[in-house]
Amino acid sequence: MLTPITNEWKGLAVPGNLEAVQGFVEECLDAGGASMKTQMQMSVAVEEVFINIAHYAYAPGTGEAVVTVTLSGSPAAAAITFRDKGVPYDPLANSDPDVTLSADEREIGGLGIFMTKKLVDEMSYEYRDGENVLTLRKLL
């Protein structure tokens, strides 16, 4: 049983902060005993989500993002929650891209979220109190 631990990172949602966010998440996952494979999978998922927030949530301006990592449970699991006050956007509302089509035949967009869904055990979105709240859950 993992004793519940919650840590938070706050900063500007800009691509230049990606390394800090990934480092923060990796430290939290490492403290929770996550395997290297799990850490790498979550690093890719975090990159996809954070860069989407950085590029689109406040475009053409910028704003704050909050990333919260909660480790808990039996079995042990991590929940990584991204919050921003940007334009409301539910990345789960769109259908998955048809990956059987070639890159030339497929519509642009959606691959990052599709890949993120495949890397995590659960992904949820809600718009609450003026914030986009996207949570990724992964068993450790």
GUKEKOL-165477 format. One line per field, with one value per residue (C-alpha): x, z, y; residue number from 1. Coordinates in nm, 3 decimals. Example, Ala and Ser with C-alpha at 12.3 -4.5 7.8 and 13.67 -1.06 7.14 Angstrom:
2
xx: [1.230,1.367]
zz: [0.780,0.714]
yy: [-0.450,-0.106]
k: [1,2]
//
This chain:
140
xx: [0.000,0.138,0.087,-0.089,0.148,0.052,0.291,0.222,0.409,0.289,0.428,0.376,0.236,0.522,0.728,1.038,0.892,0.846,1.176,1.088,0.745,0.889,1.159,0.897,0.680,0.980,1.089,0.739,0.709,1.054,0.961,0.655,0.864,0.750,0.947,1.169,0.926,0.635,0.839,0.927,0.565,0.444,0.718,0.589,0.227,0.321,0.503,0.201,-0.043,0.179,0.285,-0.080,-0.162,0.141,0.049,-0.330,-0.482,-0.399,-0.310,-0.193,-0.093,0.020,-0.104,-0.044,-0.057,-0.075,0.045,-0.044,0.091,-0.090,0.051,-0.176,-0.357,-0.339,-0.242,-0.015,-0.114,-0.025,-0.271,-0.123,-0.365,-0.317,-0.517,-0.533,-0.772,-0.738,-0.999,-1.229,-1.119,-1.202,-0.933,-1.136,-1.438,-1.278,-1.275,-0.944,-0.758,-0.769,-0.415,-0.472,-0.452,-0.121,0.000,-0.103,-0.459,-0.513,-0.641,-0.389,-0.408,-0.518,-0.221,-0.070,-0.389,-0.439,-0.086,-0.137,-0.453,-0.252,0.024,-0.201,-0.457,-0.724,-0.769,-1.047,-1.142,-1.379,-1.428,-1.469,-1.469,-1.336,-1.055,-0.970,-0.888,-0.725,-0.617,-0.396,-0.396,-0.137,-0.085,0.265]
zz: [0.000,-0.104,0.141,-0.048,-0.165,-0.365,-0.520,-0.744,-1.011,-1.122,-1.400,-1.740,-2.003,-2.248,-2.435,-2.248,-1.924,-2.060,-1.918,-1.571,-1.583,-1.701,-1.431,-1.166,-1.278,-1.303,-0.946,-0.816,-1.002,-0.890,-0.528,-0.575,-0.700,-1.064,-1.304,-1.566,-1.835,-1.659,-1.610,-1.981,-2.087,-1.858,-1.979,-2.336,-2.222,-2.015,-2.314,-2.541,-2.294,-2.172,-2.523,-2.633,-2.341,-2.419,-2.786,-2.774,-2.432,-2.430,-2.796,-2.907,-2.551,-2.256,-1.911,-1.616,-1.601,-1.286,-1.285,-0.983,-0.921,-0.670,-0.575,-0.379,-0.344,-0.342,-0.608,-0.629,-0.896,-1.015,-1.117,-1.310,-1.340,-1.573,-1.509,-1.712,-1.745,-2.124,-2.390,-2.287,-2.481,-2.428,-2.607,-2.551,-2.743,-3.082,-3.229,-3.256,-3.585,-3.834,-3.795,-4.073,-4.323,-4.449,-4.319,-4.650,-4.624,-4.255,-4.126,-3.938,-3.558,-3.289,-3.290,-2.969,-2.767,-2.929,-2.827,-2.476,-2.433,-2.526,-2.273,-1.968,-1.798,-1.778,-1.907,-1.807,-1.877,-1.723,-1.739,-1.377,-1.213,-1.528,-1.574,-1.812,-1.593,-1.766,-1.557,-1.661,-1.441,-1.451,-1.232,-1.089]
yy: [0.000,0.336,0.622,0.902,1.177,1.487,1.737,2.034,2.230,2.576,2.787,2.940,2.707,2.762,2.500,2.616,2.477,2.124,2.002,2.133,1.966,1.635,1.649,1.720,1.426,1.192,1.280,1.211,0.880,0.773,0.849,0.628,0.338,0.352,0.137,0.300,0.181,0.352,0.669,0.679,0.620,0.895,1.130,1.095,1.143,1.450,1.600,1.556,1.712,1.997,2.102,2.105,2.335,2.554,2.589,2.615,2.694,3.065,3.128,3.373,3.472,3.264,3.171,2.943,2.565,2.358,1.997,1.784,1.435,1.218,0.878,0.647,0.324,-0.047,-0.128,0.175,0.426,0.774,1.043,1.334,1.624,1.923,2.240,2.558,2.852,2.863,2.807,2.519,2.211,1.845,1.642,1.325,1.457,1.389,1.041,0.861,0.904,0.616,0.487,0.233,0.519,0.653,0.988,1.148,1.014,1.090,1.423,1.636,1.626,1.388,1.151,1.290,1.240,0.898,0.797,0.936,0.726,0.416,0.497,0.543,0.322,0.593,0.946,1.186,1.546,1.797,2.171,2.282,2.626,2.795,2.542,2.261,1.959,1.663,1.364,1.075,0.763,0.487,0.184,0.171]
k: [1,2,3,4,5,6,7,8,9,10,11,12,13,14,15,16,17,18,19,20,21,22,23,24,25,26,27,28,29,30,31,32,33,34,35,36,37,38,39,40,41,42,43,44,45,46,47,48,49,50,51,52,53,54,55,56,57,58,59,60,61,62,63,64,65,66,67,68,69,70,71,72,73,74,75,76,77,78,79,80,81,82,83,84,85,86,87,88,89,90,91,92,93,94,95,96,97,98,99,100,101,102,103,104,105,106,107,108,109,110,111,112,113,114,115,116,117,118,119,120,121,122,123,124,125,126,127,128,129,130,131,132,133,134,135,136,137,138,139,140]
//
